[in-house]
Amino acid sequence: MVLVLKADALIGCSGFVGSSLRRQRPFAARFNSANIETARGRAFGQVVCAAAPATMWAANRDPEADLANLQRLMAVVRLVDAESVSREYV
């Protein structure tokens, strides 16, 4: 039997939490809002999602835009094949 290690991915790599995680350990694949669509359909070992917006004032100011942003993220994450998924919070 051959063990194949899949690459780990970080979603939200350029945000506050994601950039902190990126400094702690390497991720073979890194995604942010500019390239998140390229994660669609790919396979990873572990996916760490640090992409949910953390600015409550922005969500309160424009809840429809906040919901659209979260729905876009969820649409991609649903189509990523991962052995495990972690959500990171600070």
Summary of the structure (lengths in Angstrom):
residues: 90
radius of gyration: 13.8
end to end distance: 39.5
largest distance: 54.4
contacts: 242
relative contact order: 0.25
helix: 38%
strand: 22%
